[in-house]
């Protein structure tokens, strides 16, 4: 996410990524955009969170869902595969990947 996009996010929704305990708060903007159907913006937030948490399967999985809803199956599949590589026992990724 570039700085100009970050500045457009209301302060209360801006990611606060400083340590692992703030992961939930860092995903709040992405989840808000996802819920509003703003999947491009959600993906920007997931990409930002992945800078700090590249090994987190949940972020890859959620990003995959947004990509899937944007009708980008190859990119979605790539995100689901990354999530599975981080945690092979993630049942949601296995089910979602099979449906693509």
Gaussian input, Z-matrix of N, CA and C with variables (Angstrom, degrees):
# hf/3-21g

backbone

0 1
 N
 C     1     B1
 C     2     B2     1     A1
 N     3     B3     2     A2     1     D1
 C     4     B4     3     A3     2     D2
 C     5     B5     4     A4     3     D3
 N     6     B6     5     A5     4     D4
 C     7     B7     6     A6     5     D5
 C     8     B8     7     A7     6     D6
 N     9     B9     8     A8     7     D7
 C    10    B10     9     A9     8     D8
 C    11    B11    10    A10     9     D9
 N    12    B12    11    A11    10    D10
 C    13    B13    12    A12    11    D11
 C    14    B14    13    A13    12    D12
 N    15    B15    14    A14    13    D13
 C    16    B16    15    A15    14    D14
 C    17    B17    16    A16    15    D15
 N    18    B18    17    A17    16    D16
 C    19    B19    18    A18    17    D17
 C    20    B20    19    A19    18    D18
 N    21    B21    20    A20    19    D19
 C    22    B22    21    A21    20    D20
 C    23    B23    22    A22    21    D21
 N    24    B24    23    A23    22    D22
 C    25    B25    24    A24    23    D23
 C    26    B26    25    A25    24    D24
 N    27    B27    26    A26    25    D25
 C    28    B28    27    A27    26    D26
 C    29    B29    28    A28    27    D27
 N    30    B30    29    A29    28    D28
 C    31    B31    30    A30    29    D29
 C    32    B32    31    A31    30    D30
 N    33    B33    32    A32    31    D31
 C    34    B34    33    A33    32    D32
 C    35    B35    34    A34    33    D33
 N    36    B36    35    A35    34    D34
 C    37    B37    36    A36    35    D35
 C    38    B38    37    A37    36    D36
 N    39    B39    38    A38    37    D37
 C    40    B40    39    A39    38    D38
 C    41    B41    40    A40    39    D39
 N    42    B42    41    A41    40    D40
 C    43    B43    42    A42    41    D41
 C    44    B44    43    A43    42    D42
 N    45    B45    44    A44    43    D43
 C    46    B46    45    A45    44    D44
 C    47    B47    46    A46    45    D45
 N    48    B48    47    A47    46    D46
 C    49    B49    48    A48    47    D47
 C    50    B50    49    A49    48    D48
 N    51    B51    50    A50    49    D49
 C    52    B52    51    A51    50    D50
 C    53    B53    52    A52    51    D51
 N    54    B54    53    A53    52    D52
 C    55    B55    54    A54    53    D53
 C    56    B56    55    A55    54    D54
 N    57    B57    56    A56    55    D55
 C    58    B58    57    A57    56    D56
 C    59    B59    58    A58    57    D57
 N    60    B60    59    A59    58    D58
 C    61    B61    60    A60    59    D59
 C    62    B62    61    A61    60    D60
 N    63    B63    62    A62    61    D61
 C    64    B64    63    A63    62    D62
 C    65    B65    64    A64    63    D63
 N    66    B66    65    A65    64    D64
 C    67    B67    66    A66    65    D65
 C    68    B68    67    A67    66    D66
 N    69    B69    68    A68    67    D67
 C    70    B70    69    A69    68    D68
 C    71    B71    70    A70    69    D69
 N    72    B72    71    A71    70    D70
 C    73    B73    72    A72    71    D71
 C    74    B74    73    A73    72    D72
 N    75    B75    74    A74    73    D73
 C    76    B76    75    A75    74    D74
 C    77    B77    76    A76    75    D75
 N    78    B78    77    A77    76    D76
 C    79    B79    78    A78    77    D77
 C    80    B80    79    A79    78    D78
 N    81    B81    80    A80    79    D79
 C    82    B82    81    A81    80    D80
 C    83    B83    82    A82    81    D81
 N    84    B84    83    A83    82    D82
 C    85    B85    84    A84    83    D83
 C    86    B86    85    A85    84    D84
 N    87    B87    86    A86    85    D85
 C    88    B88    87    A87    86    D86
 C    89    B89    88    A88    87    D87
 N    90    B90    89    A89    88    D88
 C    91    B91    90    A90    89    D89
 C    92    B92    91    A91    90    D90
 N    93    B93    92    A92    91    D91
 C    94    B94    93    A93    92    D92
 C    95    B95    94    A94    93    D93
 N    96    B96    95    A95    94    D94
 C    97    B97    96    A96    95    D95
 C    98    B98    97    A97    96    D96
 N    99    B99    98    A98    97    D97
 C   100   B100    99    A99    98    D98
 C   101   B101   100   A100    99    D99
 N   102   B102   101   A101   100   D100
 C   103   B103   102   A102   101   D101
 C   104   B104   103   A103   102   D102
 N   105   B105   104   A104   103   D103
 C   106   B106   105   A105   104   D104
 C   107   B107   106   A106   105   D105
 N   108   B108   107   A107   106   D106
 C   109   B109   108   A108   107   D107
 C   110   B110   109   A109   108   D108
 N   111   B111   110   A110   109   D109
 C   112   B112   111   A111   110   D110
 C   113   B113   112   A112   111   D111
 N   114   B114   113   A113   112   D112
 C   115   B115   114   A114   113   D113
 C   116   B116   115   A115   114   D114
 N   117   B117   116   A116   115   D115
 C   118   B118   117   A117   116   D116
 C   119   B119   118   A118   117   D117
 N   120   B120   119   A119   118   D118
 C   121   B121   120   A120   119   D119
 C   122   B122   121   A121   120   D120
 N   123   B123   122   A122   121   D121
 C   124   B124   123   A123   122   D122
 C   125   B125   124   A124   123   D123
 N   126   B126   125   A125   124   D124
 C   127   B127   126   A126   125   D125
 C   128   B128   127   A127   126   D126
 N   129   B129   128   A128   127   D127
 C   130   B130   129   A129   128   D128
 C   131   B131   130   A130   129   D129
 N   132   B132   131   A131   130   D130
 C   133   B133   132   A132   131   D131
 C   134   B134   133   A133   132   D132
 N   135   B135   134   A134   133   D133
 C   136   B136   135   A135   134   D134
 C   137   B137   136   A136   135   D135
 N   138   B138   137   A137   136   D136
 C   139   B139   138   A138   137   D137
 C   140   B140   139   A139   138   D138
 N   141   B141   140   A140   139   D139
 C   142   B142   141   A141   140   D140
 C   143   B143   142   A142   141   D141
 N   144   B144   143   A143   142   D142
 C   145   B145   144   A144   143   D143
 C   146   B146   145   A145   144   D144
 N   147   B147   146   A146   145   D145
 C   148   B148   147   A147   146   D146
 C   149   B149   148   A148   147   D147
 N   150   B150   149   A149   148   D148
 C   151   B151   150   A150   149   D149
 C   152   B152   151   A151   150   D150
 N   153   B153   152   A152   151   D151
 C   154   B154   153   A153   152   D152
 C   155   B155   154   A154   153   D153
 N   156   B156   155   A155   154   D154
 C   157   B157   156   A156   155   D155
 C   158   B158   157   A157   156   D156
 N   159   B159   158   A158   157   D157
 C   160   B160   159   A159   158   D158
 C   161   B161   160   A160   159   D159
 N   162   B162   161   A161   160   D160
 C   163   B163   162   A162   161   D161
 C   164   B164   163   A163   162   D162
 N   165   B165   164   A164   163   D163
 C   166   B166   165   A165   164   D164
 C   167   B167   166   A166   165   D165
 N   168   B168   167   A167   166   D166
 C   169   B169   168   A168   167   D167
 C   170   B170   169   A169   168   D168
 N   171   B171   170   A170   169   D169
 C   172   B172   171   A171   170   D170
 C   173   B173   172   A172   171   D171
 N   174   B174   173   A173   172   D172
 C   175   B175   174   A174   173   D173
 C   176   B176   175   A175   174   D174
 N   177   B177   176   A176   175   D175
 C   178   B178   177   A177   176   D176
 C   179   B179   178   A178   177   D177
 N   180   B180   179   A179   178   D178
 C   181   B181   180   A180   179   D179
 C   182   B182   181   A181   180   D180
 N   183   B183   182   A182   181   D181
 C   184   B184   183   A183   182   D182
 C   185   B185   184   A184   183   D183
 N   186   B186   185   A185   184   D184
 C   187   B187   186   A186   185   D185
 C   188   B188   187   A187   186   D186
 N   189   B189   188   A188   187   D187
 C   190   B190   189   A189   188   D188
 C   191   B191   190   A190   189   D189
 N   192   B192   191   A191   190   D190
 C   193   B193   192   A192   191   D191
 C   194   B194   193   A193   192   D192
 N   195   B195   194   A194   193   D193
 C   196   B196   195   A195   194   D194
 C   197   B197   196   A196   195   D195
 N   198   B198   197   A197   196   D196
 C   199   B199   198   A198   197   D197
 C   200   B200   199   A199   198   D198
 N   201   B201   200   A200   199   D199
 C   202   B202   201   A201   200   D200
 C   203   B203   202   A202   201   D201
 N   204   B204   203   A203   202   D202
 C   205   B205   204   A204   203   D203
 C   206   B206   205   A205   204   D204
 N   207   B207   206   A206   205   D205
 C   208   B208   207   A207   206   D206
 C   209   B209   208   A208   207   D207
 N   210   B210   209   A209   208   D208
 C   211   B211   210   A210   209   D209
 C   212   B212   211   A211   210   D210
 N   213   B213   212   A212   211   D211
 C   214   B214   213   A213   212   D212
 C   215   B215   214   A214   213   D213
 N   216   B216   215   A215   214   D214
 C   217   B217   216   A216   215   D215
 C   218   B218   217   A217   216   D216
 N   219   B219   218   A218   217   D217
 C   220   B220   219   A219   218   D218
 C   221   B221   220   A220   219   D219
 N   222   B222   221   A221   220   D220
 C   223   B223   222   A222   221   D221
 C   224   B224   223   A223   222   D222
 N   225   B225   224   A224   223   D223
 C   226   B226   225   A225   224   D224
 C   227   B227   226   A226   225   D225
 N   228   B228   227   A227   226   D226
 C   229   B229   228   A228   227   D227
 C   230   B230   229   A229   228   D228
 N   231   B231   230   A230   229   D229
 C   232   B232   231   A231   230   D230
 C   233   B233   232   A232   231   D231
 N   234   B234   233   A233   232   D232
 C   235   B235   234   A234   233   D233
 C   236   B236   235   A235   234   D234
 N   237   B237   236   A236   235   D235
 C   238   B238   237   A237   236   D236
 C   239   B239   238   A238   237   D237
 N   240   B240   239   A239   238   D238
 C   241   B241   240   A240   239   D239
 C   242   B242   241   A241   240   D240
 N   243   B243   242   A242   241   D241
 C   244   B244   243   A243   242   D242
 C   245   B245   244   A244   243   D243
 N   246   B246   245   A245   244   D244
 C   247   B247   246   A246   245   D245
 C   248   B248   247   A247   246   D246
 N   249   B249   248   A248   247   D247
 C   250   B250   249   A249   248   D248
 C   251   B251   250   A250   249   D249
 N   252   B252   251   A251   250   D250
 C   253   B253   252   A252   251   D251
 C   254   B254   253   A253   252   D252
 N   255   B255   254   A254   253   D253
 C   256   B256   255   A255   254   D254
 C   257   B257   256   A256   255   D255
 N   258   B258   257   A257   256   D256
 C   259   B259   258   A258   257   D257
 C   260   B260   259   A259   258   D258
 N   261   B261   260   A260   259   D259
 C   262   B262   261   A261   260   D260
 C   263   B263   262   A262   261   D261
 N   264   B264   263   A263   262   D262
 C   265   B265   264   A264   263   D263
 C   266   B266   265   A265   264   D264
 N   267   B267   266   A266   265   D265
 C   268   B268   267   A267   266   D266
 C   269   B269   268   A268   267   D267
 N   270   B270   269   A269   268   D268
 C   271   B271   270   A270   269   D269
 C   272   B272   271   A271   270   D270
 N   273   B273   272   A272   271   D271
 C   274   B274   273   A273   272   D272
 C   275   B275   274   A274   273   D273
 N   276   B276   275   A275   274   D274
 C   277   B277   276   A276   275   D275
 C   278   B278   277   A277   276   D276
 N   279   B279   278   A278   277   D277
 C   280   B280   279   A279   278   D278
 C   281   B281   280   A280   279   D279
 N   282   B282   281   A281   280   D280
 C   283   B283   282   A282   281   D281
 C   284   B284   283   A283   282   D282
 N   285   B285   284   A284   283   D283
 C   286   B286   285   A285   284   D284
 C   287   B287   286   A286   285   D285
 N   288   B288   287   A287   286   D286
 C   289   B289   288   A288   287   D287
 C   290   B290   289   A289   288   D288
 N   291   B291   290   A290   289   D289
 C   292   B292   291   A291   290   D290
 C   293   B293   292   A292   291   D291
 N   294   B294   293   A293   292   D292
 C   295   B295   294   A294   293   D293
 C   296   B296   295   A295   294   D294
 N   297   B297   296   A296   295   D295
 C   298   B298   297   A297   296   D296
 C   299   B299   298   A298   297   D297

   B1=1.4482
   B2=1.5249
   B3=1.3083
   B4=1.4478
   B5=1.5264
   B6=1.3250
   B7=1.4545
   B8=1.5255
   B9=1.3405
   B10=1.4625
   B11=1.5338
   B12=1.3338
   B13=1.4684
   B14=1.5191
   B15=1.3388
   B16=1.4666
   B17=1.5260
   B18=1.3304
   B19=1.4600
   B20=1.5226
   B21=1.3375
   B22=1.4638
   B23=1.5227
   B24=1.3257
   B25=1.4636
   B26=1.5245
   B27=1.3253
   B28=1.4668
   B29=1.5304
   B30=1.3058
   B31=1.4688
   B32=1.5179
   B33=1.3202
   B34=1.4646
   B35=1.5250
   B36=1.3398
   B37=1.4567
   B38=1.5192
   B39=1.3106
   B40=1.4593
   B41=1.5242
   B42=1.3296
   B43=1.4618
   B44=1.5211
   B45=1.2966
   B46=1.4533
   B47=1.5171
   B48=1.3151
   B49=1.4536
   B50=1.5202
   B51=1.2994
   B52=1.4526
   B53=1.5212
   B54=1.3050
   B55=1.4622
   B56=1.5193
   B57=1.3212
   B58=1.4549
   B59=1.5142
   B60=1.3099
   B61=1.4598
   B62=1.5277
   B63=1.3206
   B64=1.4564
   B65=1.5291
   B66=1.3292
   B67=1.4541
   B68=1.5193
   B69=1.3231
   B70=1.4634
   B71=1.5181
   B72=1.3251
   B73=1.4612
   B74=1.5152
   B75=1.3268
   B76=1.4597
   B77=1.5193
   B78=1.3222
   B79=1.4602
   B80=1.5195
   B81=1.3191
   B82=1.4667
   B83=1.5239
   B84=1.3425
   B85=1.4670
   B86=1.5248
   B87=1.3124
   B88=1.4626
   B89=1.5199
   B90=1.3052
   B91=1.4614
   B92=1.5342
   B93=1.3316
   B94=1.4636
   B95=1.5302
   B96=1.3334
   B97=1.4599
   B98=1.5277
   B99=1.3261
   B100=1.4702
   B101=1.5290
   B102=1.3199
   B103=1.4601
   B104=1.5238
   B105=1.3279
   B106=1.4595
   B107=1.5245
   B108=1.3406
   B109=1.4543
   B110=1.5125
   B111=1.3171
   B112=1.4681
   B113=1.5330
   B114=1.3194
   B115=1.4566
   B116=1.5257
   B117=1.3221
   B118=1.4692
   B119=1.5330
   B120=1.3274
   B121=1.4640
   B122=1.5257
   B123=1.3264
   B124=1.4638
   B125=1.5256
   B126=1.3161
   B127=1.4692
   B128=1.5277
   B129=1.3311
   B130=1.4661
   B131=1.5308
   B132=1.3263
   B133=1.4686
   B134=1.5297
   B135=1.3292
   B136=1.4625
   B137=1.5206
   B138=1.3414
   B139=1.4644
   B140=1.5212
   B141=1.3203
   B142=1.4637
   B143=1.5294
   B144=1.3190
   B145=1.4626
   B146=1.5271
   B147=1.3400
   B148=1.4701
   B149=1.5204
   B150=1.3181
   B151=1.4671
   B152=1.5246
   B153=1.3191
   B154=1.4553
   B155=1.5239
   B156=1.3371
   B157=1.4611
   B158=1.5298
   B159=1.3359
   B160=1.4709
   B161=1.5254
   B162=1.2938
   B163=1.4622
   B164=1.5263
   B165=1.3141
   B166=1.4593
   B167=1.5268
   B168=1.3291
   B169=1.4660
   B170=1.5254
   B171=1.3268
   B172=1.4633
   B173=1.5251
   B174=1.3166
   B175=1.4667
   B176=1.5254
   B177=1.3351
   B178=1.4667
   B179=1.5318
   B180=1.3261
   B181=1.4633
   B182=1.5303
   B183=1.3227
   B184=1.4589
   B185=1.5245
   B186=1.3349
   B187=1.4671
   B188=1.5265
   B189=1.3161
   B190=1.4561
   B191=1.5171
   B192=1.3275
   B193=1.4648
   B194=1.5266
   B195=1.3194
   B196=1.4649
   B197=1.5222
   B198=1.3198
   B199=1.4638
   B200=1.5250
   B201=1.3148
   B202=1.4636
   B203=1.5371
   B204=1.3309
   B205=1.4632
   B206=1.5293
   B207=1.3206
   B208=1.4651
   B209=1.5265
   B210=1.3337
   B211=1.4725
   B212=1.5284
   B213=1.3355
   B214=1.4626
   B215=1.5299
   B216=1.3425
   B217=1.4646
   B218=1.5272
   B219=1.3278
   B220=1.4674
   B221=1.5256
   B222=1.3423
   B223=1.4623
   B224=1.5322
   B225=1.3247
   B226=1.4680
   B227=1.5189
   B228=1.3169
   B229=1.4591
   B230=1.5219
   B231=1.3165
   B232=1.4637
   B233=1.5314
   B234=1.3388
   B235=1.4696
   B236=1.5224
   B237=1.3430
   B238=1.4622
   B239=1.5282
   B240=1.3263
   B241=1.4613
   B242=1.5289
   B243=1.3326
   B244=1.4693
   B245=1.5222
   B246=1.3374
   B247=1.4630
   B248=1.5189
   B249=1.3323
   B250=1.4713
   B251=1.5143
   B252=1.3288
   B253=1.4649
   B254=1.5267
   B255=1.3239
   B256=1.4703
   B257=1.5336
   B258=1.3367
   B259=1.4631
   B260=1.5276
   B261=1.3325
   B262=1.4710
   B263=1.5225
   B264=1.3021
   B265=1.4706
   B266=1.5226
   B267=1.3275
   B268=1.4619
   B269=1.5203
   B270=1.3310
   B271=1.4779
   B272=1.5270
   B273=1.3104
   B274=1.4721
   B275=1.5085
   B276=1.3348
   B277=1.4656
   B278=1.5164
   B279=1.3020
   B280=1.4709
   B281=1.5158
   B282=1.3240
   B283=1.4641
   B284=1.5284
   B285=1.3382
   B286=1.4520
   B287=1.5090
   B288=1.3112
   B289=1.4639
   B290=1.5224
   B291=1.3084
   B292=1.4636
   B293=1.5229
   B294=1.3263
   B295=1.4619
   B296=1.5331
   B297=1.3191
   B298=1.4833
   B299=1.4684
   A1=107.69
   A2=116.25
   A3=118.32
   A4=109.87
   A5=115.21
   A6=120.24
   A7=112.31
   A8=117.64
   A9=119.34
   A10=111.44
   A11=116.63
   A12=119.75
   A13=109.97
   A14=115.91
   A15=120.65
   A16=110.55
   A17=116.94
   A18=120.77
   A19=112.44
   A20=117.91
   A21=121.23
   A22=112.47
   A23=117.09
   A24=120.83
   A25=108.12
   A26=118.57
   A27=119.58
   A28=110.88
   A29=115.83
   A30=121.27
   A31=111.96
   A32=118.07
   A33=120.30
   A34=111.97
   A35=118.14
   A36=121.34
   A37=113.83
   A38=118.58
   A39=120.20
   A40=111.19
   A41=115.98
   A42=119.40
   A43=111.45
   A44=115.64
   A45=121.89
   A46=106.15
   A47=115.19
   A48=119.62
   A49=109.31
   A50=115.97
   A51=120.82
   A52=111.95
   A53=116.69
   A54=120.43
   A55=108.45
   A56=116.14
   A57=121.43
   A58=113.94
   A59=118.16
   A60=119.86
   A61=112.24
   A62=116.97
   A63=120.34
   A64=112.71
   A65=117.66
   A66=120.10
   A67=111.27
   A68=117.52
   A69=119.98
   A70=110.90
   A71=117.07
   A72=120.53
   A73=111.29
   A74=117.80
   A75=119.87
   A76=111.25
   A77=117.64
   A78=121.21
   A79=112.77
   A80=117.95
   A81=121.01
   A82=112.81
   A83=119.89
   A84=118.26
   A85=111.93
   A86=116.87
   A87=120.43
   A88=110.56
   A89=116.85
   A90=120.82
   A91=110.99
   A92=116.62
   A93=119.58
   A94=110.25
   A95=116.57
   A96=119.90
   A97=111.14
   A98=116.38
   A99=120.82
   A100=109.24
   A101=116.50
   A102=121.53
   A103=113.12
   A104=116.41
   A105=121.39
   A106=112.43
   A107=115.97
   A108=119.56
   A109=113.46
   A110=117.15
   A111=123.15
   A112=108.19
   A113=116.01
   A114=120.55
   A115=113.71
   A116=118.16
   A117=120.14
   A118=109.74
   A119=116.64
   A120=120.96
   A121=110.38
   A122=116.84
   A123=120.07
   A124=109.92
   A125=116.37
   A126=120.58
   A127=110.34
   A128=117.13
   A129=119.76
   A130=110.51
   A131=116.01
   A132=120.22
   A133=111.23
   A134=117.10
   A135=119.69
   A136=110.01
   A137=116.96
   A138=119.97
   A139=111.04
   A140=116.22
   A141=120.50
   A142=110.40
   A143=116.66
   A144=120.12
   A145=111.11
   A146=116.94
   A147=120.22
   A148=112.73
   A149=117.37
   A150=119.89
   A151=109.28
   A152=116.28
   A153=122.07
   A154=113.26
   A155=116.29
   A156=121.34
   A157=110.17
   A158=118.24
   A159=119.97
   A160=113.94
   A161=117.92
   A162=121.77
   A163=113.07
   A164=117.96
   A165=120.60
   A166=110.86
   A167=118.29
   A168=120.27
   A169=113.28
   A170=117.01
   A171=120.49
   A172=111.12
   A173=117.23
   A174=120.34
   A175=109.99
   A176=116.40
   A177=120.06
   A178=110.58
   A179=115.45
   A180=120.85
   A181=111.15
   A182=117.39
   A183=120.92
   A184=111.45
   A185=115.55
   A186=119.55
   A187=109.89
   A188=116.78
   A189=121.25
   A190=112.21
   A191=116.80
   A192=120.23
   A193=111.12
   A194=117.01
   A195=119.38
   A196=110.59
   A197=116.41
   A198=119.75
   A199=111.19
   A200=115.93
   A201=120.36
   A202=110.73
   A203=116.25
   A204=120.46
   A205=112.15
   A206=116.59
   A207=120.66
   A208=111.85
   A209=115.50
   A210=121.52
   A211=111.67
   A212=114.53
   A213=121.07
   A214=108.07
   A215=117.08
   A216=120.29
   A217=114.25
   A218=118.42
   A219=119.19
   A220=110.87
   A221=115.61
   A222=119.42
   A223=110.89
   A224=116.42
   A225=120.22
   A226=110.02
   A227=116.25
   A228=120.76
   A229=110.92
   A230=116.64
   A231=121.05
   A232=110.73
   A233=116.90
   A234=120.08
   A235=111.79
   A236=116.42
   A237=119.27
   A238=110.85
   A239=117.41
   A240=120.49
   A241=111.21
   A242=116.67
   A243=119.98
   A244=110.10
   A245=116.49
   A246=119.75
   A247=110.63
   A248=116.29
   A249=119.95
   A250=111.87
   A251=117.27
   A252=119.29
   A253=111.18
   A254=116.56
   A255=120.92
   A256=110.74
   A257=115.42
   A258=120.50
   A259=108.67
   A260=117.35
   A261=121.31
   A262=114.76
   A263=117.86
   A264=121.51
   A265=112.72
   A266=118.00
   A267=121.14
   A268=109.58
   A269=118.37
   A270=120.05
   A271=113.28
   A272=118.47
   A273=119.89
   A274=111.32
   A275=117.06
   A276=120.30
   A277=111.34
   A278=115.86
   A279=120.07
   A280=109.38
   A281=117.05
   A282=121.41
   A283=110.45
   A284=117.08
   A285=120.34
   A286=111.46
   A287=116.74
   A288=120.79
   A289=110.50
   A290=116.48
   A291=120.49
   A292=111.93
   A293=117.24
   A294=120.31
   A295=113.17
   A296=116.76
   A297=119.24
   A298=109.80
   D1=129.27
   D2=178.50
   D3=-81.27
   D4=167.52
   D5=-173.76
   D6=-64.89
   D7=-37.67
   D8=-178.68
   D9=-64.80
   D10=-37.92
   D11=176.46
   D12=-67.50
   D13=-42.15
   D14=179.63
   D15=-59.05
   D16=-41.33
   D17=-177.90
   D18=-65.97
   D19=-23.21
   D20=-179.49
   D21=-79.57
   D22=-15.47
   D23=178.89
   D24=-77.37
   D25=129.52
   D26=177.93
   D27=-53.89
   D28=143.50
   D29=-175.44
   D30=-51.77
   D31=-40.27
   D32=-177.35
   D33=-64.14
   D34=-24.64
   D35=-179.03
   D36=-96.90
   D37=-7.64
   D38=-176.05
   D39=-63.81
   D40=141.57
   D41=179.56
   D42=-63.36
   D43=140.74
   D44=174.98
   D45=-121.13
   D46=86.28
   D47=-174.93
   D48=-108.47
   D49=105.40
   D50=176.70
   D51=-132.07
   D52=-25.28
   D53=178.28
   D54=-157.71
   D55=171.00
   D56=-178.09
   D57=-56.42
   D58=-30.34
   D59=-176.99
   D60=-69.90
   D61=-12.15
   D62=-179.30
   D63=-100.95
   D64=11.39
   D65=-177.60
   D66=-59.28
   D67=-44.61
   D68=-179.03
   D69=-59.27
   D70=-45.47
   D71=179.85
   D72=-65.76
   D73=-30.71
   D74=-179.66
   D75=-72.24
   D76=-23.42
   D77=179.00
   D78=-89.82
   D79=-8.70
   D80=-178.19
   D81=-56.95
   D82=-45.78
   D83=179.05
   D84=-63.33
   D85=-40.97
   D86=179.94
   D87=-62.05
   D88=-44.32
   D89=-179.97
   D90=-66.31
   D91=-35.60
   D92=177.73
   D93=-65.19
   D94=-46.63
   D95=178.29
   D96=-63.74
   D97=-39.62
   D98=178.16
   D99=-58.85
   D100=-47.60
   D101=-178.96
   D102=-63.06
   D103=-28.41
   D104=178.74
   D105=-87.16
   D106=-2.14
   D107=-178.30
   D108=80.61
   D109=11.27
   D110=179.54
   D111=-91.75
   D112=70.65
   D113=-170.95
   D114=-71.20
   D115=-30.78
   D116=175.96
   D117=-62.00
   D118=-44.45
   D119=179.33
   D120=-68.18
   D121=-37.67
   D122=177.38
   D123=-60.90
   D124=-42.82
   D125=-179.55
   D126=-63.27
   D127=-39.13
   D128=176.70
   D129=-59.47
   D130=-41.16
   D131=179.11
   D132=-68.04
   D133=-41.27
   D134=177.46
   D135=-62.61
   D136=-42.09
   D137=178.23
   D138=-61.25
   D139=-38.90
   D140=177.90
   D141=-64.14
   D142=-45.19
   D143=178.88
   D144=-63.55
   D145=-33.95
   D146=-179.86
   D147=-68.47
   D148=-20.18
   D149=174.10
   D150=-60.83
   D151=-39.95
   D152=-176.23
   D153=-93.22
   D154=-27.05
   D155=-177.28
   D156=-130.09
   D157=62.75
   D158=-176.07
   D159=-66.46
   D160=-18.42
   D161=-177.44
   D162=-95.46
   D163=1.13
   D164=-175.61
   D165=-81.46
   D166=113.42
   D167=-178.03
   D168=-66.13
   D169=-30.24
   D170=-178.58
   D171=-61.45
   D172=-42.03
   D173=-178.18
   D174=-65.83
   D175=-43.62
   D176=178.27
   D177=-61.46
   D178=-40.77
   D179=-179.61
   D180=-64.79
   D181=-46.79
   D182=-179.94
   D183=-64.42
   D184=-39.36
   D185=176.77
   D186=-61.82
   D187=-40.00
   D188=178.10
   D189=-59.54
   D190=-39.16
   D191=178.23
   D192=-63.14
   D193=-43.61
   D194=178.89
   D195=-64.15
   D196=-41.34
   D197=178.57
   D198=-63.73
   D199=-38.56
   D200=178.47
   D201=-62.87
   D202=-42.30
   D203=179.86
   D204=-69.17
   D205=-22.18
   D206=176.01
   D207=-87.87
   D208=8.41
   D209=179.17
   D210=62.21
   D211=43.82
   D212=175.90
   D213=-120.21
   D214=71.66
   D215=-171.65
   D216=-63.57
   D217=-34.86
   D218=-179.10
   D219=-66.80
   D220=-43.76
   D221=178.53
   D222=-67.97
   D223=-38.69
   D224=178.09
   D225=-62.11
   D226=-45.28
   D227=179.02
   D228=-60.14
   D229=-39.84
   D230=177.52
   D231=-60.74
   D232=-43.13
   D233=178.72
   D234=-65.72
   D235=-41.13
   D236=178.58
   D237=-65.91
   D238=-37.56
   D239=177.72
   D240=-65.53
   D241=-38.18
   D242=176.06
   D243=-63.49
   D244=-42.68
   D245=178.62
   D246=-60.93
   D247=-43.38
   D248=179.26
   D249=-66.15
   D250=-34.89
   D251=179.29
   D252=-68.21
   D253=-29.01
   D254=178.63
   D255=-78.84
   D256=-35.06
   D257=-179.60
   D258=-147.60
   D259=91.23
   D260=-176.23
   D261=-61.50
   D262=-15.18
   D263=-178.14
   D264=-94.50
   D265=10.80
   D266=-178.59
   D267=-74.68
   D268=103.15
   D269=-174.74
   D270=-65.20
   D271=-36.08
   D272=-179.18
   D273=-61.93
   D274=-38.62
   D275=179.65
   D276=-67.36
   D277=-39.54
   D278=-179.31
   D279=-63.85
   D280=-45.59
   D281=-179.07
   D282=-66.03
   D283=-46.01
   D284=-178.48
   D285=-64.87
   D286=-42.65
   D287=-179.65
   D288=-61.73
   D289=-38.29
   D290=-179.94
   D291=-67.51
   D292=-27.79
   D293=-177.79
   D294=-81.75
   D295=-14.88
   D296=-178.30
   D297=-79.08

